[in-house]
Amino acid sequence: MKRGCDLLILSLKNNVKRSQPRFTRQLLQGKSLRPGAHGLDVGQYPPLLAIPESTTPMNAPRTPKPARKKPVPATPAKAVEPREKASLHPRNRHQGRYDFPALIKTTPELAKFVIINPYGKESIDFASPDAVRVFNRALLKSFYGIAHWDIPADYLCPPVPGRADYVHFLADLLASVNDGEIPRGAPVKVLDIGMGANCVYPLIGYSDYRWHFLGSEIDPTAVAAAKAIVQSNGLNKAIQLRQQSNPKHILLGLLEPGERFDLTMCNPPFHASMDEATKGSERKWRALGRADPKRKLPVLNFGGQSAELWCEGGEARFVTQLIAESAHFQHKVLWFSTLVSKASNLPAIQTALKKAGVLESQVVEMSQGQKQSRFVAWTFQTKSEQQVWRERWVKKS
């Protein structure tokens, strides 16, 4: 044991010799220091514990430490506003920010719903069906000349700009078979499948292109609300309404002999059950920072009745049924189409199109600000048949 300690001390001394100044080595070796050397008296210091005495008297006042500065809190980063409506269709009337003073001038009741968003800009609470309803009323009046528009509480009230995009892209589809020119006026007939109480697609389509519409619906309350909108705005000749008597059918039993349509459009039910629709609403509310356990949530951010929001099998089943039924009307419609909210449903839809014998189909992507959407369009007509079809526009326009 003693030998191990001696080796340790020897190792320490060798390290000290190589790394410490002479004064420190003397202290560690227990050697005496000359009087006055380094400000110290003669003394013998124990090895490894020798410490020079302080030259500062014990009773000397200590130099006060400088006051510690409190850290300055970092300036909060300014919220960066996302680009809004950057990808709207070029002909969409709703480019740029909304002019709320102008909207309020035409629709004064909008004023109470206007808020300042986190970016310091005027907006509305898009999680409030009441706010969205009045906002849509203002947009339809200011941009499309619809003087009277209202829907029953809890009915679907979709944003107008996104719905306008669908109409404009369908206009491009017709232009693609008409030498790039959009056919306009009464000769163009459009079937809006499930128009809802809001009747938004016919209102926009007539205002922008003067197309004539037939709106179908299974809900009698929605039909009555849409009829009130059409009549109060004097659009009876341009927009007709028809109730589908069999809720299990979409096109079957709806069209009359001799009717022809250049386009069909549809906003199908999104969900497979009411429970799924409610959960989807809650997710959107949480994303908007509006989830409050004490507050009753609306069915969806923009309202909606059960027939508008869900059906057995959900969107995929509804669209595949629509495709199957469309095969019975191959020569009565030029282009069928429907919105598809879930991209994951596209493979099943493509399979249904192939099974139905569709000759041509397209998936058209759309973007409204942060929201991505799309519609699928299909036709059973050959290119030569499409060219013959367009003659109905040329002769009557």
C-alpha positions, 0 to 999 in steps of 0.5 A, spaced: 500 500 500 505 504 501 509 503 495 502 505 491 502 511 495 509 513 493 508 512 486 502 516 486 506 522 489 512 521 485 507 521 479 504 528 481 511 531 482 513 529 475 507 532 472 507 538 477 515 539 474 513 539 467 506 544 468 507 548 474 511 555 475 517 554 480 514 558 485 508 553 485 513 547 485 516 549 491 509 550 495 508 543 493 514 540 495 514 543 502 520 548 501 521 554 504 520 561 501 525 567 502 522 572 506 518 577 502 518 573 496 512 573 493 509 577 498 509 572 503 513 570 510 518 564 511 513 558 512 513 551 511 507 548 507 505 541 507 505 538 501 499 539 496 496 543 501 500 549 501 496 556 499 499 563 499 496 567 504 492 573 501 495 580 500 488 583 501 486 584 509 480 580 511 477 587 514 478 590 507 471 592 504 469 588 498 468 591 491 461 591 490 459 586 484 456 590 478 449 589 478 446 584 474 442 586 468 436 583 466 435 579 460 431 583 455 425 579 452 426 577 445 421 581 441 415 576 439 416 574 431 410 577 427 405 572 425 406 571 417 400 571 413 399 566 408 398 567 401 390 567 400 387 565 394 393 565 390 391 559 385 384 561 384 382 561 377 384 567 373 377 569 371 374 568 379 372 575 381 375 574 388 382 575 387 386 578 392 383 581 399 376 582 400 374 589 401 370 589 407 367 596 407 364 595 400 361 589 402 358 592 408 356 598 404 351 593 400 350 588 406 350 592 413 349 586 417 356 583 415 359 589 420 357 585 426 361 579 424 368 582 421 374 581 426 381 583 426 385 576 424 392 575 427 395 578 421 392 585 423 387 584 417 379 584 417 376 578 416 370 574 419 370 568 423 369 562 418 368 557 424 361 561 425 355 558 420 352 565 421 358 569 419 359 565 413 352 565 411 351 573 411 358 573 408 356 569 402 350 574 402 354 580 401 359 576 396 353 574 392 350 581 392 356 585 390 359 580 385 353 577 382 347 581 383 343 577 387 339 581 391 335 576 395 339 570 398 338 566 404 338 559 407 335 555 413 339 555 419 343 548 419 343 548 411 350 547 408 353 554 406 359 553 402 364 559 401 363 562 394 370 563 391 371 556 391 364 554 388 366 559 383 372 556 381 369 549 379 364 553 375 370 557 371 374 550 370 368 547 367 367 553 362 374 551 360 372 544 359 367 546 354 372 551 351 376 545 349 371 542 345 370 549 342 376 551 339 378 555 345 372 559 346 367 558 352 360 557 349 355 562 353 348 563 353 341 559 354 344 554 349 348 551 354 344 547 359 347 545 366 345 539 371 347 541 378 346 534 382 344 536 389 344 543 389 342 544 396 338 550 399 344 555 397 343 554 389 350 557 389 352 554 382 346 556 378 347 563 381 354 563 379 354 560 372 348 564 370 351 571 372 358 569 369 356 565 363 348 566 362 348 558 362 341 555 364 341 550 369 336 545 372 338 543 380 336 537 383 335 535 390 332 530 394 330 534 400 324 538 400 326 544 404 332 545 400 328 545 394 323 550 397 329 555 399 332 554 393 325 556 389 325 562 394 332 565 392 330 563 384 323 567 384 325 573 388 331 574 383 327 573 377 331 567 375 325 562 373 327 562 366 334 561 367 334 556 373 329 550 374 328 546 380 326 538 380 326 534 386 329 527 385 323 522 388 327 516 389 333 518 394 336 511 392 337 514 385 341 520 383 340 520 375 335 515 374 328 517 374 330 524 374 331 526 367 325 527 362 325 524 355 329 529 350 333 533 355 340 534 353 345 537 358 352 540 356 355 539 363 353 536 370 356 538 376 355 535 383 358 537 390 357 530 393 356 528 401 363 527 404 362 522 409 360 515 411 356 517 417 354 523 422 359 521 427 364 521 421 362 528 419 361 531 427 369 528 428 371 532 421 368 538 424 371 538 431 378 537 427 377 543 423 375 547 429 381 545 433 385 547 427 382 554 427 383 554 435 376 554 436 375 548 440 371 549 447 368 544 451 363 548 454 361 551 447 356 547 442 359 545 436 355 546 429 355 540 425 360 543 420 364 549 419 359 551 414 353 548 417 349 542 413 344 537 413 345 530 414 343 528 406 348 534 404 354 531 409 354 524 409 351 518 405 352 510 406 359 508 404 361 516 403 363 520 398 367 514 394 360 510 394 356 516 392 361 518 386 362 510 383 354 510 383 353 516 379 358 514 374 355 507 374 348 511 373 351 516 368 352 510 363 345 510 362 345 517 359 351 517 354 348 521 349 344 525 353 350 529 357 357 531 354 361 532 360 359 529 367 363 531 373 363 531 380 367 534 386 372 529 390 374 532 396 378 526 398 384 524 394 384 517 397 378 516 393 381 517 386 383 510 385 376 507 386 373 512 382 378 511 376 376 503 377 369 505 376 370 509 370 373 504 366 368 499 368 363 504 366 366 504 359 368 511 359 372 514 353 375 520 356 376 522 363 380 528 367 382 530 374 382 537 375 386 540 381 384 546 384 387 550 390 383 556 394 388 559 399 390 553 403 385 548 401 386 543 395 380 540 392 379 537 385 373 535 380 373 529 376 370 529 369 368 524 364 365 523 357 362 517 353 363 521 347 368 520 341 372 526 339 368 526 333 361 526 337 364 532 341 365 536 335 358 534 332 355 536 339 358 543 339 354 545 333 348 546 338 352 552 341 353 555 334 346 554 331 343 558 337 348 562 340 
